């Protein structure tokens, strides 16, 4: 007869195996695609470069580590790079125990008041072997274009397709934002992933302009014409004439009302009164002309108003009410 604990052991065996399998799967998942990022060279540019590379890697499912190498190891890797000594770098990376390591060297050259920046990168596998190398240049570089260059660099390392795009504007010197991120000033040449991209152009003294660029496999060009602000159509139409028409119309209505009010009926005039006022007809005509001018001025104001505000008027033969109505 089997001992009492045998059935219990048989039930525990598969359960334990399942737990171990889950633990192994969890451990494997936690280590999947672990990528270290090391940036050497100009310290003031490190945060910008890392800020562009790390999100790009994470969007592709990588777990990014920024402190895999100790400062002394990172300095040693920089020295290997400067000596162009791949075996030296291989030993350092292999000991890091990561799936991949992205190394970027930032070299800054000063020309007058501008900074010309070169980004050079090595991509290492787990064994420390260099599997890809790329370089990008950023002339007269600012933080926005530097971030774009860094993102392009890591995309090229990963072998993702990118298309060369040339962007110009007339006049030149417009700042360009691509998909909500600063990209530089025109004229501008960069690479973009295939697909639709929204570009916003801004230049002092000109209207901003938004354009959509469809990027395919072939090099693309985009040129936009920027319209100077303050030109035709920018200034609101003058409101002096419509206001003059409104005031003159209101005055005519009031005058017509007075004329209509002082009119005297011939049958009601005493026989000894030599003169009397017959002003009903002129008053009515004046009221009609004034009302037309008043309404025309109001409509003119409404058509040229810069906001939802407008003049409110109530007109009758002996009453005029003016007010200002606004929508908030």
Secondary structure as UniProt FT lines:
FT   HELIX           4..31
FT   TURN            32..33
FT   STRAND          34..41
FT   HELIX           43..45
FT   HELIX           46..59
FT   TURN            60..61
FT   STRAND          63..65
FT   HELIX           71..82
FT   TURN            83..84
FT   HELIX           86..94
FT   TURN            95..96
FT   STRAND          100..111
FT   TURN            112..113
FT   STRAND          114..125
FT   TURN            126..127
FT   STRAND          130..138
FT   TURN            139..140
FT   HELIX           143..157
FT   TURN            158..159
FT   STRAND          163..170
FT   STRAND          175..178
FT   TURN            179..180
FT   STRAND          181..185
FT   STRAND          188..192
FT   STRAND          195..202
FT   TURN            204..205
FT   STRAND          209..215
FT   STRAND          220..225
FT   TURN            229..230
FT   TURN            232..234
FT   HELIX           240..261
FT   HELIX           266..268
FT   TURN            271..272
FT   HELIX           280..304
FT   STRAND          310..315
FT   STRAND          320..325
//
